[in-house]
C-alpha cells in the first residue's frame, strides 16, 4: 500500500504557489497557512486529491481580513444600532481611505511643526454651527457627555431632572455615567413634571452644572412639563445640554427633535451629541459651546483618552462639507415605484408601512413608506443569505422595505428574495 502522506503537497511549496500570492497579500500569510494545513488534512484523509489543494484553499479563504459582513438594511429603520447606525457617504468613505496612511493630522506642513489635531474637521464643524464659539470632537456621544460633566463638575454637583434620567442602551444609564465622573447627582422634579423652581432650589456653591438630556428613545405624554434651556441659563451656572441624535439645525421633518444651534442660541454653555446618527457621519462625540467651557474640556486629561482617530476625523470633515448623506436621503426617500417593481418581480404584495428614525432619535415619529410583504420564513432566509438582507417581521409577514436600500442594490435584493422563495 502507498503511504498517503507521500502525496500531500509540502506547505512551503503551496505557500510559494503564485495562485495564492493575492490571498497572502490580502489576508496575511498566517491565515493562508492555516487554510493550507486544513486542505492537507483533507488529502491525508483521502477526501481531496493532491492537485485540488490550491483550489480548495482559495474557496475556503474569506474575502476579507475582517469578519464584519456588509448587510442590506431592508427594515425601514434608518439608524439601526445593530447595523452600525449611519452608513457613510462615498465622500466620507474616500476620506477615511485617504487618511489611512501617513497624513498631516497633527503637523503643519508649511512650518514642519506640530499643529492642532483634526483642525480641518473642527473648522468644518464651526462653519456648520457658527453659533458655537468653540468646538471639540471625541470618540462617541457618551464620551462627550462624560468629558463635559467631569471637566465642569467633578467633585461637585450635577443637577438634572428625574424625567431625563435615561438608559442609553445595553444597560448603560445616565446616572451611572455621571457618577463615574466623581460628580454628585442631584435629581429634581418628578418623572413627568419638572419646573424651574425645582432647579433653583438645588443651585448653590457646590453646583458644577445643570444637565439637560433629551430622552431620545422614549416619549412621555399626558400631564407633563419640562424646563427649557433659556430658563435654565438664567440660573447663573453652566448648562450642559445633550441633544443626543446630532441634529445641528432645526429640521421640519423632525419638529420635536432638539438641535445644537437652537440650544446654543438659548444659552447653553456646552452642547453634546453623536456624529453617527442624524448627522450621518462616523462614530464621534461632538462638543460645541462657549470657548471658556470647551477649552476646559480640551485641557482635561480625559480628552486624550477620548479623542478621535485620524480616519474618524477625516470622515467627519467630509460628512460636514460633502454631499447629502445616505441618512438624509433615507429619511426623505420616495420608494413606491421601486417597491412596486420588486413586488411584481417576486410575487409579493405592496403594503403601506411606517419606517423609523432609529438610533434613539425622534421617538414616535413615523416615516410613511412602502414595503413588499412576503411569507414570514423569508426573513430568516434573507438574513442568512449572501449578501445578508435584514427585513422586518410584523403581523405574520416579512416586510422588505427599500427606504435604506440604495437603488444601485435593487437587482441584488431582487435576486436575494427570489433565491429565498425557491
C-alpha positions in Angstrom: 0.0 0.0 0.0 1.2 3.5 -0.8 1.6 5.8 2.2 -0.9 8.6 1.6 1.4 11.1 3.4 3.8 10.9 0.4 1.1 12.5 -1.8 0.5 15.5 0.5 1.9 18.7 -1.1 4.6 20.4 1.0 3.5 23.5 2.9 6.3 25.7 1.6 5.6 24.7 -1.9 1.9 25.5 -1.6 2.6 28.9 0.0 5.0 29.7 -2.8 2.4 29.0 -5.4 1.7 32.2 -7.4 -2.1 31.4 -7.3 -2.0 32.1 -3.5 0.0 35.3 -3.7 -3.0 37.5 -3.9 -4.6 35.8 -0.9 -1.4 36.2 1.2 -1.3 39.9 0.3 -5.0 40.4 1.2 -5.3 38.2 4.3 -1.8 37.6 5.6 0.5 34.6 5.5 -0.8 33.1 8.7 -4.4 32.9 7.6 -3.5 31.3 4.3 -1.1 28.9 6.0 -4.0 27.8 8.3 -6.2 27.1 5.2 -3.3 25.2 3.6 -3.0 22.9 6.7 -6.7 22.2 6.7 -6.5 21.2 3.0 -3.5 19.0 3.7 -5.6 17.2 6.4 -8.3 16.6 3.7 -5.6 15.0 1.5 -4.4 12.8 4.3 -8.0 11.7 5.0 -8.3 10.8 1.3 -11.1 13.2 0.8 -9.2 15.6 -1.5 -6.9 14.9 -4.4 -3.4 16.5 -4.2 -3.9 18.5 -7.4 -7.1 20.1 -5.9 -5.4 21.6 -2.8 -4.9 25.1 -4.3 -8.5 25.4 -5.5 -9.7 24.1 -2.1 -7.7 26.7 -0.2 -8.9 29.5 -2.4 -12.5 28.5 -2.0 -12.1 28.2 1.8 -10.5 31.6 2.4 -12.7 34.6 3.3 -13.0 37.5 1.0 -11.7 39.9 3.7 -9.5 40.0 6.7 -12.4 41.3 8.8 -15.3 39.1 10.0 -17.8 42.1 9.5 -20.2 41.5 6.6 -22.0 44.1 4.6 -25.8 43.9 5.1 -28.7 45.3 3.1 -30.9 47.1 5.6 -34.5 46.4 4.5 -36.0 47.1 7.9 -37.1 50.7 7.2 -35.1 51.8 10.3 -32.7 54.4 9.2 -30.3 54.5 12.1 -30.2 50.8 13.1 -27.9 50.4 16.0 -27.2 46.7 15.4 -26.2 47.5 11.9 -23.8 50.3 12.8 -26.2 53.3 12.7 -25.3 55.8 9.9 -24.0 54.4 6.7 -21.3 56.8 5.4 -21.4 58.8 2.2 -19.0 58.0 -0.6 -17.2 61.2 0.2 -16.6 60.1 3.8 -15.5 56.6 2.8 -13.0 58.1 0.4 -11.8 60.5 3.1 -11.2 57.6 5.5 -9.2 55.7 2.9 -7.1 58.8 2.2 -6.5 59.2 6.0 -5.5 55.5 6.4 -1.8 56.2 5.7 0.5 58.9 6.8 -1.3 62.2 7.0 -0.8 65.6 8.5 -3.3 65.1 11.3 -1.1 67.0 13.8 1.5 68.5 11.5 1.8 71.9 9.8 3.5 71.1 6.5 4.4 74.8 5.9 6.5 75.0 9.1 7.2 71.4 9.9 5.9 71.9 13.4 3.1 70.3 15.4 -0.3 71.6 14.7 -3.8 71.3 16.2 -5.2 67.8 15.8 -8.0 67.4 13.3 -8.2 71.1 12.6 -10.0 70.6 9.3 -12.8 68.7 11.0 -13.1 71.2 13.8 -13.2 74.1 11.2 -15.9 72.3 9.3 -18.0 71.9 12.5 -17.6 75.6 13.4 -18.7 76.5 9.9 -21.7 74.2 10.2 -22.7 75.7 13.6 -21.5 79.3 13.8 -23.5 79.8 17.0 -20.7 77.8 18.8 -17.7 79.8 19.9 -15.5 76.7 20.1 -15.9 73.0 19.2 -14.3 69.7 20.1 -14.6 66.1 18.8 -14.2 62.9 20.9 -14.8 59.3 20.1 -18.6 59.0 20.9 -21.6 60.8 22.3 -21.3 59.2 25.8 -17.7 60.2 26.0 -18.6 63.8 25.1 -21.2 63.9 28.0 -18.8 62.3 30.5 -16.0 64.7 29.5 -18.3 67.7 29.9 -19.6 66.7 33.3 -16.1 65.7 34.5 -14.4 68.9 33.5 -17.2 71.1 34.8 -18.4 69.2 37.9 -16.0 66.6 39.2 -16.2 66.7 43.0 -19.2 69.0 42.8 -22.9 68.5 41.9 -24.8 68.0 38.7 -28.5 68.9 38.8 -30.8 67.0 36.4 -34.5 66.4 36.1 -35.8 62.9 37.1 -37.6 62.8 33.8 -34.3 62.8 32.0 -32.5 60.0 33.8 -32.4 57.8 30.7 -30.9 54.5 29.9 -28.9 54.9 26.6 -28.8 51.2 25.7 -27.1 47.9 26.6 -27.7 48.6 30.3 -25.8 51.9 30.4 -27.6 54.5 32.4 -27.1 58.3 32.6 -26.9 58.3 36.4 -24.1 55.7 36.3 -22.2 57.7 33.7 -22.4 60.9 35.6 -21.4 59.3 38.9 -18.4 57.7 37.3 -17.0 61.2 36.8 -16.8 61.9 40.5 -19.7 64.3 40.5 -22.7 64.0 42.8 -26.1 63.8 41.1 -28.9 65.9 42.3 -32.2 64.8 40.9 -35.0 67.4 40.8 -38.7 67.3 39.9 -40.7 64.2 39.1 -40.8 61.7 36.2 -43.5 63.6 34.4 -43.1 67.2 35.5 -40.2 69.5 36.5 -40.4 73.3 36.9 -37.8 76.0 37.1 -38.1 76.3 40.9 -37.1 72.7 41.2 -33.7 73.5 39.7 -33.3 76.9 41.5 -33.8 75.2 44.9 -30.8 73.0 44.3 -28.4 75.5 42.8 -25.7 76.5 45.3 -22.0 76.9 45.8 -21.3 73.2 45.1 -23.3 73.2 41.8 -20.9 72.4 38.9 -23.5 72.4 36.1 -27.1 71.9 35.2 -27.6 69.0 32.9 -30.5 68.7 30.4 -30.8 65.5 28.5 -33.1 64.8 25.5 -34.9 61.5 26.3 -34.5 60.5 22.7 -35.6 56.9 22.9 -39.0 57.3 24.6 -41.8 59.8 25.0 -43.9 60.8 28.0 -47.3 62.2 27.3 -50.2 63.5 29.3 -49.7 65.7 32.3 -46.1 66.6 31.7 -43.8 69.6 32.0 -40.1 70.4 31.5 -37.9 73.5 31.7 -36.3 75.0 28.5 -32.6 75.8 28.1 -33.3 79.6 28.0 -34.8 79.4 31.5 -32.1 77.2 32.9 -29.4 79.5 31.6 -30.7 82.3 33.8 -29.7 80.4 37.0 -26.1 81.5 36.9 -24.3 78.1 36.4 -23.2 76.4 33.2 -25.9 74.5 31.4 -24.8 71.3 29.6 -27.3 70.0 27.0 -27.2 66.6 25.5 -29.3 66.8 22.3 -28.5 63.1 21.6 -29.0 62.5 17.9 -26.7 65.1 16.3 -29.2 67.3 14.6 -27.3 70.5 14.0 -30.1 72.8 13.0 -34.0 72.5 13.1 -35.5 70.1 10.6 -39.1 70.4 9.6 -39.2 66.6 9.1 -38.4 66.1 12.8 -40.2 69.0 14.5 -39.8 67.7 18.1 -36.1 66.8 17.8 -33.8 69.3 19.6 -30.9 70.7 17.7 -27.5 72.0 18.6 -27.9 75.6 17.1 -31.1 76.2 19.0 -29.7 75.0 22.3 -26.7 77.3 21.9 -28.8 80.3 21.0 -31.0 79.6 24.0 -27.9 80.0 26.3 -26.4 76.5 26.7 -22.8 76.6 27.8 -22.0 73.2 26.3 -24.0 71.0 23.9 -23.1 67.4 23.2 -24.3 64.9 20.6 -23.4 61.9 18.5 -21.9 62.1 15.0 -23.2 58.8 13.7 -26.9 59.4 14.0 -28.8 62.2 12.2 -25.6 63.9 11.1 -24.9 60.8 9.1 -21.2 60.7 9.9 -18.8 58.3 11.7 -19.0 57.4 15.3 -17.9 60.5 17.2 -19.0 62.8 20.1 -19.4 66.4 19.2 -18.9 69.2 21.8 -20.0 72.7 20.9 -20.3 75.8 23.1 -18.7 78.8 24.8 -15.0 79.0 24.4 -14.2 79.1 28.1 -16.0 75.8 28.8 -14.9 73.9 25.7 -11.3 74.9 26.4 -11.7 73.4 29.9 -12.8 70.2 28.3 -9.9 70.2 25.8 -7.3 70.7 28.6 -8.7 67.9 30.8 -6.7 64.7 30.9 -9.7 62.6 29.8 -9.7 64.3 26.5 -6.6 62.4 25.5 -8.3 59.1 26.3 -11.5 60.1 24.4 -10.0 61.7 21.3 -10.9 60.5 17.8 -8.5 58.7 15.4 -7.5 60.3 12.1 -9.9 58.3 10.0 -12.9 59.4 12.0 -11.8 63.0 11.8 -11.4 62.7 8.0 -14.9 61.1 7.7 -16.5 63.7 9.9 -15.0 66.6 7.9 -16.2 65.0 4.6 -19.6 64.5 6.1 -19.9 68.1 7.1 -18.6 69.5 3.9 -19.6 66.9 1.4 -22.9 66.0 -0.4 -26.1 64.8 1.2 -25.6 61.8 3.4 -27.3 58.5 2.9 -29.2 59.2 6.2 -30.6 62.4 4.9 -31.7 60.7 1.7 -33.2 57.7 3.5 -35.3 59.9 5.8 -36.8 61.5 2.7 -36.8 58.5 0.4 -39.7 58.0 -2.1 -39.6 54.3 -2.8 -43.1 53.4 -4.1 -42.0 52.8 -7.7 -39.0 50.7 -6.7 -41.1 48.7 -4.2 -43.8 48.1 -6.8 -41.2 46.8 -9.2 -39.8 44.4 -6.6 -43.2 43.2 -5.5 -44.1 42.4 -9.1 -40.8 40.6 -9.7 -41.0 38.4 -6.6 -44.8 37.9 -6.4 -45.2 39.8 -3.1 -47.8 42.3 -2.0 -47.3 46.1 -1.9 -48.2 47.4 1.6 -48.0 50.7 3.4 -45.6 50.8 6.3 -44.2 53.2 8.8 -40.4 53.5 8.9 -38.5 54.8 11.9 -35.5 57.1 12.5 -34.0 54.7 15.0 -30.7 55.0 16.9 -32.6 56.6 19.8 -33.8 59.5 17.7 -37.2 61.1 17.1 -39.2 58.5 19.1 -42.8 58.3 17.9 -42.1 59.9 14.6 -43.2 57.6 11.7 -41.7 57.7 8.2 -44.6 56.8 5.8 -43.4 54.4 3.1 -43.9 51.1 1.3 -42.7 47.5 1.6 -43.1 44.2 -0.1 -45.0 41.7 2.1 -43.7 38.1 1.9 -44.2 34.8 3.9 -42.6 35.1 7.3 -40.0 32.4 6.7 -38.4 34.6 4.1 -36.9 36.9 6.8 -34.7 34.2 8.2 -33.6 33.0 4.8 -32.7 36.6 3.8 -30.7 37.2 7.0 -28.7 34.0 6.4 -28.1 34.6 2.7 -25.2 36.1 0.8 -25.4 39.1 1.0 -27.4 39.1 4.2 -30.6 41.1 4.0 -32.3 42.2 7.2 -36.1 42.5 6.8 -38.7 43.3 9.4 -41.3 40.8 10.6 -44.7 42.2 11.6 -48.3 40.9 11.5 -47.1 37.5 10.4 -45.3 38.8 7.4 -41.8 39.5 6.3 -41.7 43.1 5.2 -38.9 44.2 2.8 -38.6 48.0 3.0 -36.4 49.7 0.4 -36.1 53.0 2.3 -32.5 52.3 3.4 -31.5 50.2 0.4 -29.5 52.1 -2.3 -31.2 52.0 -5.7 -28.0 50.5 -7.1 -28.6 47.4 -5.0 -32.2 46.8 -6.2 -31.1 44.0 -8.5 -29.0 42.3 -5.8 -32.0 42.5 -3.4 -34.4 41.1 -6.1 -32.0 38.1 -6.7 -31.7 37.5 -2.9 -35.5 37.4 -2.4 -36.1 35.1 -5.4 -33.4 32.8 -4.1 -35.2 32.6 -0.7 -38.6 31.8 -2.4 -37.2 29.0 -4.5 
